Amino acid sequence: MEESSIQPAKLTYVRDSISFEVEGEVPIISALSPKNPKIEIQLRGSNMVLDLGELNLNKLVGKYEYKKSFKLKYEPWMESSMVELLFYQGKNIGSPTEKKILAKGVITTPLLAKVGKVNPDEPIPQVGLFIPTGSLNKDLSRYGEFSLLFSSGSSKITNSSANEKVLDSLKKFILKYPLITSIKITGTQSPESAEGKNSKLGMDRAEAAVKYLTDSNLLFSDSLLEVSSRWNDWFDFRLLLRDFESLSTQRKDQFYSILLNGQDYQTQSIALRKITGFNQVSRDLFPKLRAAKIEIQAKPLSGLDQQQTAKLKAALEGSGVNSGLSQLEWAIAGESSPRLDDKEVIYSKMTELFRSALPYNNLAVVKMRQAQRTLDPKKQAEFWEEANRLLDQAAKIENSPYVLHNQGQILILQDKTWDAYKKLSDASVLTKNEDFLRLNESLRGALDIIRGDYKLATLRFQYQYSTSKDFFNKGLAYFMSGDFANASLSFEESVTAGRSYGYGFYGLALIAAASGQEEVALIHLKRAIDSSELLYQKSLIDPEFEELRQTQEFFEIFK
């Protein structure tokens, strides 16, 4: 079976299936042909064997030929399977005379898309959308980014109109969203010679920004504050270049081809300066790199006052008593309660008091999140069933995009992705609310990736995101569509948003491996497998890293 081959050489998951074609020939090398030749094909996993039948042999002069196409519905066990040919001859066929493995593993990169499923040793994903009251946005964290600028080579913040404007914007943001969950201050330096030859200036700028905010009566808990610097790093420059409108797409591609080639900073710097238009780019963008970038995650205040809380307690302890609270006040109470158990009690009571989609939908979300927290499959199915019943009741009262989104989310968790996609699509039609669309379209985009509509998926992610998960899904959409430049930016944003979230590193490793940058791929892969057992196991069988697995360096990173 020396002449046997398979196309594609690496099996790939596409639209819930794997397709391939096997062809070859069996030579007749003497006057005596093989006796009763027969070739069988199997897809073999560690605990499963799928018999794909016998190949039809067409006898010609001097050889037998065979060719056959296959399309199989993908099942999880196939990811680590192999396609194997078995050759038999003779009347008493027992063991095969010859075996040949044509392909190992299945590329399942689209299935990395994050859609809310729980994986071992990873944080439990937040699923379901509560219908908001309109007065609170507690479930929607807000992200703010502000940059204080410095003079060349300096770490002293000047009271320029630009910096005063930044400070004013920052104060307004915090006033609107006072519940700060994290603040990150990063000092950056431009590649200009006046910026120095070490990273001290960047850190000095970051610390100057901390003092500047403190002196402006903006105080932050040390546990929420992260202070760092970047130097000899083109990451911030790439972000600025992406939105630089004075440069053509073709010229930007020239920059990106250098910035993403995996070479060291100095080599890239020399190459960049040779590009036509570099002087204009450096003149306009380098001053923006003399900065301290301030990134804040925050939420608005929420909850009832003392008098309203007393009324709520009386209503919950009574029997069918409302105690004078309005539906909005009940909804605020449920929305501001941090514990799922408390939300369950409040929304359950609301279904007795008000004919509204809100309590039914929000109680369903509670059930969905309780399902995420149980390891018992039977109990999980019961939670989903109860959530669906509540959502059906909500749908009878109001045609709500939130209800449709949540129905779609449950269908995804039940592996009914095609039905889920229809629900999410219908949900997007019903509203123009930017916050809702950002979340609904990101989930819809993740399904586009799984469904194989990669170009369409990139269009779903045209919103401002702040979580590692959304940045990763966005990067995955670009990677699958072949746009490595935007994929790399999104994966790096995923890493920046959460260093412990290994999927961004895995994405960067995929890009490096596809670009032939083995050393860079190994660096990113090491960071990915250190953060996730699932990625650890996947990297050992992923055909995307087949060439890397031929090297000793690959196995060194697993020690």
N, C-alpha and C positions, 0 to 999 in steps of 0.2 A: 504493500500500500504506500510505497514511497511517493507516488505521484498524487496522493490524496491531498485535497486542500479545502478550506472553508472560507467563505466570504460573508460578512466582514471577518477579518482575522481576530478581532475581539468582539464577542457578543455584547450587544447593547440593549438595554431596556428602552423601548420607545412605545408610548401610548398603551401601556399595560401588557405589552407583548415583547417577545424576542423573535427576530427573523434571521434566517441564515440560509445559505445554499452550499451544499456539499457536492464536489465533483472530483473525478479522478479516473484512473485507468489501472487495470491489472495486466501486466505484460505476459504474453505467451512466449517464453524464451527458448522453447525447443519444440520438437515435433509433437511432444506430449503436452496437451493443455492441462491446466488444473482440473482435477476431477470434481465435478459438481460444485463449482465455486459459488460461494454465497457471502454477501457482506451485510451485516446488520449494524444499525446505528442506535446508540443509547445516549441519554442525558443522565449522567450519574452524579448523585450527591453523596454526602457522608452517610445518610440513612435512607435515601430514596433513589430509585432507579426508574426512569421513564423510558420504556421500550418504544423507539420511534420506527420500528419495522425493518423490513429488508429492502435493500436498494436494488432496483432493476438493472441487471447487467446486460449491456448490449454488445454482443460478440462481433468483432471486426477482424480483419486480417492482422494477426500478431498481437491482439490485445482485446480486453473487455473494457468498455467505457460505462460510466455511470454519472448521473447528475440528478439532484433532487433538491427542491426548495422546501423549507419548513417555516411555519409561523406558530409559535406556542404562546398560550396565555401565561404570563409570568406568575410564578409563585415564589414566596420568600426563600425556600430552600434552594432555588436555582442559582442564587447569587454566588455560591461557592461550588457550583457543579462543574462538570467537564463534559464535552462532547467527545465520545469515543467510538471508533469504528472497530468491528470485530470481523475477522476474515476466517471463513471455514472452507474446507474442501474434503472430498471423499464421501463414501457412502455412509459410514457410521460417524455422524457428526457429534462430537462431544465437546471438548474444549476448543476454543478458537486456535487456529494455526498462528495467527498474527493479530496484534492489537495496535491501534494508533490513536493517540489523543490529539484532536484537532484544535481544541480551544479550552482554556481554563477560565472559569469565572464569568460573571456577567457585569458589565458596567452599569451600575444603578445610580449614577450621580443624581438624576432628577429626584430620586426618592429621598435625598438628603433634605429636600424642602421641608421647612418647619411648619406644621399645620396643627399643632396642639397636642400631639401624642406624647405620652409620658415615656421617657427612656430611663433605664437604671443609672444611678449616680449623677443625674442631671436635675436641675431645679424643675419643679412641677410647672408646666406652662399654664398661663392664665387663659382660660377659655370663656366664651360667652360675653355678651354685652348687655349690661343693665340699661334700661331706658332711663336716661338722666332726667332730673327734675326741671332743668332749664336754669335753675338758680345755683347749681353746684356742678363742678366738673371734677369731682374727687377721683373718679376712676381714670381720668385722662391726665397723666403727668405732662407737664410743660417743660420744654427745653429752651434755654436762652443762651445765646453765644455773643460775647462782647470782646472787643480787642482794644486794649490801651496801647498807644504807639509811643515809640521812643526815638530820640535823635540817634544818628549813626554812632555806634560805639559806646553809647551811654545807657546806664540803667536808672537814670533819674527821670521820674515822670514829670513832665512839664504841664502846667495849667493851661494848655492850649484849648481853643474852642472845641476842637475835635474830641479831646479827652474828656472835657466837661460834658459834652453831649453824650458820650458813652456812659459816663457816670450817671447822668440824669436818666438815661434809658434803663440802666441797670436798676436804679432805685424804683422806677415805675414798675419794672417787671416784678421785683420782690414785693412791692406793695400789693400788686395784683395776685401774686402767688407766694404767700409768705411761708408756706410749709415746705422748707427746703429739704430735699432728700440727699443731695450731693452737690458739691461745688469743686470744680477742678480748675486749677490755674497753671498754665503751661507757658514758660518763657521760651521765646524763639529768637533765632538769629538769622540774618540774611547772609548770603555767601560773600558779601563785600569784605574786602581786606580790612576795613576799619572796624569790623565787628569782632576781630580777634581770632586767635588760633586755638581756642579751647572752649569748653562748654560753660565756663564760669559766668559769662555775660548773660546767657539765657536764664540760669538759675537766679542770678542777681535781679533780673527783671521780674521773674515770678515772685520773689520775696518782696520786691518793691511794690508790686501790685497788691500783695497781701496787706502791707503797711498802709498803702493808699486807701484801700477799702476800710481798714480799721479806723484810720484817721477821719474817714467820712462817715463814721458811726454805723458802718455795715459790719456786724459781728457775726461770726460763724463758729459753730462747734468744731473742735479739732477732729472729731470723729467723722465729720462730713467733708472735711477739707483735704484735698490732695494737691500737693505742690510739686511740679516737675519741670523739666526743660527738655528741649530738643535741639540738637546741633549736628551738623553734617548729615542732614536728613532732608530729603526732598518731598516729604509727605505734605507739608503745609503749602509748599510751592505748587504741587500738583493740584491741590484743592483750589488755589487761586487761579491756576491756568485753565481749569475746567470752565470757569465762569468769565474768562477774559474775552470780551467781545471784539477786541481790536485785532484778533488773530484768526485767520481762516482755519477751517477744519483740517485741511491738508497740512498746514504748517504746525498745528497742534499735534497731529499724528507724528510728525518728525520729532517733536519734543518727547512725546510719550514713548516712541520706539527706543529712545535712549534711557528715559527714566525708568523703564520697566525691563531693561536688559539684564538686570542682576549684577552689574559691575559695581565696583566700589565708588564711593562718593566723588573722589578726586577725578577718577577717569571719566565719570559721567559729566562732571563740571567742565572739563576740557572739551568734551564732545559737544556739549550744549552751546558753548561760546562760538562754535563754528557754524551754527545754524543762522541762516539769514533772518534778520528780525530780532535776534537775541538782545541787541542793545535796547530796543524799544520795550521788550518784555521785562528786562532787568530794571529799566528806568521806572516802569509803572508798577511792577510787582514787588521788587526787592524791599522798598521802604515799608511795605505792609508786613514784611516778615520781621521787622524790628519791633517786636510786640510781646505783650503778655495776653494770651488768650484765656478768657474766663468763660467756663461752661457750667451752667446751672441746671439742675433738675429740680422742679418745685411743683407744688400743688396749692390750690386755693383753700381757704378756711372752710370748714363745714360743720354741720351739726345744729342741734336745737339749743335754745337757752335753758336756764334753770327751771323756769316756770313751765315751759313746754315739755321738758323732760319729766316733770312731776305728773303732768296730764297723761303722757305716754305710759308711764308706769301704771297709773290707775286704770287706763284702758286695757292694758295687757293683763292685769290681774283681775279685771272684771269679766262679766259674761255678756258679750254682744254690746258693750258700751264703748262709745267713741270718745267721751270725755271732752268734747268740744274742739278737737284737733281737726284741721282741714286735711284734705287728701294730700296737698302739697307738703304739709308738715309731717304727715306720716311718711311720705316718700323721702323727705330729707332725713328723717330718722333712720330709715332703712339704708339709705345711701351712705350716711356718715358712720354707720356701725362697722367697726373693723372686723368683727368675728362673723363667720358664716352662720353660726348657730343663732346669733342675735338677729341677723338679717332674715333668717328662716322664720323666726317667731313673728317679726314685724310684718313681713310680706304675707304670711299665712293669715294673720289677723285682717290685713287689708282686703284680702279676697272675700272676707265676710262682710266688710263694711262698704266697699265701693265696687261698682261695675266699671272696671277699667282694665285695659290691657297691661298697664304697668305692673301691678302686683303679681299677675300670673306670669308675665315674662321674667320679672326679676326673681321670683321664687324658682322658676325653671333654671335660671343661671346659677342659683345656689345649688340646686341638685346636680347640675353639670360639674360644678367645681368640687362637690362632694364625691362625685364619680371619679374624678381625677386623683383623689386622695386615698382610694381604696385599692388594695391588691387582690380583692376577691372578685373574679370575673362575673359571678352570679350577682353579687351586690351591685357591681358597676352597671350591669345591664338593667337592673331594677331602677337605679337612679336615672339612667337615660330614658327608660320607659316613662317614668313619672314626669321627667322634664318635658318629654314630647307631649304628654297628656296636657300639661299646663300650657304649653305653647299652642296647642290646638285650641284650647279655650280662649287664649289671648287673641288668636287669629279670628275667632268668631266675633269678637268685640271690635277689633280694629285691624286694618290691613297695615301692619307696621313693618318697616325695614328691619328693626331690631329682632322681631320675632322670626322673620325669614332668615336673618343672619344666624341666629341661634339654632334654628332647625338645620341649616346647612352645616354648622359646626358639628352637631351631633352625627349627621350623616357621614362626615369626614372621619370621625372617630370610629364609626362602624364600617369604614372602608367602602362606603357607597359614594365614591367621589363624583361620579357623573350626575347623580341626583343632587348632590350637594352643590355642584356648580350652578345648576339651574336655580336653586334657592338663592344663592349669593348674587347671581345676575339679576334676579327679580328685585332683590333688596336694593341694589344700586340704582335702579330705575326710580324708586319711590322717594328719594331724597337728594338734596344738594348740600346737605350738612357736611362740611369739610372734615370734621373730626370722625364722623361715622365712615365716610368714604375712605379715609386714610386706612382705617382698620379693616373694613370690608374688602377693599380692593387689594390690600396686601395679602389677605387670605385667598382671595380669588386668584391673585398672581401666583401664589404658591401652587395652587391647583393647576394653573396653566402650565407650570413647569412640569408637574407630574404627568399632565395630559399631552406634553410634547409641543405645546404652542409657545415656544421660547421667545420669539419676537414680540408676540402679544403680551407675554408676561412682563417684558421690560416696560411696556406702556402702563402697566398697573402700578408701578412703583414710582410714579412722578409726584410723590408727596414728601414732606419733610419728616424724617424718622429720627428716632433717638435710641432705639433698642438694638442690641446686637443681632437679635433674631431677624428683624426686618431688614437690616443692612445685609445680613448673610443671604436671605432670600433674594434680595435685589441683585447681589453679586452673582448668585447662582443663575438667575435669569440671563444676565449678560454673558456669563461663562458659557452656558449652553447654546447661546445664539452666536458665539464666536467673537464677541466684543471683549477681548481680554483687558483692554485699557480701562474701561468702565467697571469691569468685573473686579479688577485689582483695587481700584479706588473704593468700591463698596465693601470688599472683604477687609480692607485696611480700616475702614470706618467701623466695621463690626468689631474688629480687634480693639480699636480705640475706645469704643463704647463699653467694652467688657473684656479685659485681658484674660479672664478665666473661662471665657466662652470659646472653646477650641474650634468651633466650626469655621470662623473667619480664617484661622491659620490653615485649616484643611483646604479651604478654597484657594488660598495663596499657594499651597503646595501643589494643587491640581494645575494651576496656571504655570508654575515653574516647571513641573514635569512635562506638560504639553509643549513648553517652549524649549525643552532640552537643557534646562538649568538644574542639573542634578543636585549640586551643592546647596543651592537656594531651596529647592524642594525639600531636601532632608532637614534643613533648619526649621522650616515651617511645620513639617510633618512631626518633628520631635515635640514642638509646642502643642500641636493638636492632640497627639496621643497621650501626653502628660495630663491633659485636662479632661479626657473622656474615655472611659472603657469601651464605649461603642465605637468611637473612632479608632481606638487601638486595634480592635478586632477587625474593623472594616479595612484598615490600611494593609493588613496582612493578606487580604484576598482581592483587593480592588485591582482590576486589570489596568486601570490608569497608571498604576505604579509598577507594572510588570517589569519594565526595564530596570527600574531602581532596585527591584528585588534580586537582580542578578549581581548586585554589588555587596561587598562585605560591609560597607558603610551603612547600608540600609538596616541590617540587623544589629549594628552597633547601637543605634538609637533606641532599641527596645530593651537594652540591658538596664 
